Amino acid sequence: MRTVSVSRTGGSDVLELIETEIPEPGEGEVVVEVMAAGVNFIDVYHRTGLYPRELPFTPGQEGAGVVHSVGEGVRDLEPGARVAWAPFTGSYAEYAVIPAGRLVPFGENISFELAAACMLQGMTAHYLAHDTIHLRHGDRALVHAGAGGVGLLLVQMLERLGVTVFATTSSEEKAELVREAGADQVILYTETDFADEIGKLSENKGVEVVYDSVGRTTFSDSLACLATRGMLVSFGQSSGPVPAFELTNLSRGSFYLTRPSLGHYVETTEQLRHRAGEVLGMVAGGALDVRIDSRYPLDQAARAHDRIESRASSGKIVLVVGDQGAGIRD
Ligand code: NDP
């Protein structure tokens, strides 16, 4: 089988396609034939070493495919079942070994590509909208990078909760996508001071929550956007790590600050399958639109990384694995 391997950290050129044996499942494990793998920013952090991993490793935290073989003790999955997963490493490959309890079975009503595309960013948007803070109808939220993969899904989920959504993005073209997703107002934060804009849009009240995945360039002004007792959810760092922070800054408005991770919101198999089931159900039923930004075959994983790092993408970048991927060339 073919697999992408990282044996040293660095630029996208360290993503190497190698040939290896199809793995055997150990006790409680499943070998899945991968049909589609999602590309996420965390894959870049693993590749560069920002989030250290033991080398060599196969990147990719999410995917979808068909059960190929099951190990001893696996009772609820059989060869041929359609399954998706996230977050679990090793998806940039034709076959992946995954513990049975980290797999989510799904039906024929959703394609492998869409299932792979909505797992990590969809479950992230889901926990941010529903569980990190309990928002009420009429509350106000600011979503940074609203045209990003998580951003477009989060805007849709907040809008369904009846929250007034302000979002930032870097271009008018992306702003149009965020409006289509349901944002009430979109701010071009590369041209305008977003904290000033939030002041104007909220009649100086601020917002109940800021969802900040951008990090370095937005973090301190995000605090300035909060209403009294508002919450800053710092969940990513697309522009670079968040700078050192004085705890007393929170006392300006008795603010809350959290730095959540998807893994803590899908710790058990039950939590994972419940959250993924909600997201897959929304996608299959047409209640959640997953925008596919671009598709690449497995041997072009480096180009997929270049695209996510370029800031040019809006929505999901997918690696189409196996024979279907061979047809994608440009
Ligand atoms: P996307 O690539 O889809 O979105 C990132 C967006 O960030 C870009 O499109 C861009 O939007 C904006 N951005 C701002 N500054 C930069 C910059 N210097 N370089 C690149 N992009 C920039 O990524 P995701 O939506 O998948 O993820 C966003 C962040 O959230 C990542 O840091 C990721 O690791 C994190 N994340 C965290 C999770 C968690 O549970 N904590 C789970 C999932 C993701 P624009 O051009 O509009 O500014």
Boltz pocket constraint, residues with backbone or C-beta under 6 A from the ligand:
constraints:
  - pocket:
      binder: B
      contacts: [[A, 39], [A, 40], [A, 41], [A, 42], [A, 120], [A, 121], [A, 124], [A, 145], [A, 146], [A, 147], [A, 148], [A, 149], [A, 150], [A, 151], [A, 168], [A, 169], [A, 170], [A, 171], [A, 174], [A, 213], [A, 214], [A, 234], [A, 235], [A, 236], [A, 237], [A, 238], [A, 239], [A, 240], [A, 260], [A, 261], [A, 262], [A, 263], [A, 308], [A, 309], [A, 310], [A, 311], [A, 312], [A, 313], [A, 314], [A, 315]]
      max_distance: 6.0
